Amino acid sequence: MSDIQCPYCNAGQEVCHDDGQGYDEDKRHEMQCGECKMYFVFTTHIIFDYEPAIAPCLNGERHSLSESKTFPRRYTKMQCEDCDHSEALPPGHEYLKEQS
């Protein structure tokens, strides 16, 4: 799948983003077509896409906690499945007993 089409010959082109080039939105970027060898310019438009999700714990309910998938295991914490809240393993947790 190509990023853009050459405005001269319609050949698909891949934009090279080495060293961050081609990302500035307020600039015309120059490029040479790999097929017809003509030079052209392109502009960049960055689009943000957001995905909302419910988080009952932010509205007074309890956090839905589960063990984080952490390696090494000694760094395991309890992580909320709905928000980014985390806390230490509770006293008496089976993993803490294994370490004693």
Secondary structure, DSSP 8 states (H G I E B T S, - for coil): --SEE-TTT--EE----GGGTT--TTS-EEEE-TTT--EEEE-------------GGGGTS---EEE---SSGGG--EEESSSS-EE---TT-HHHHHH-
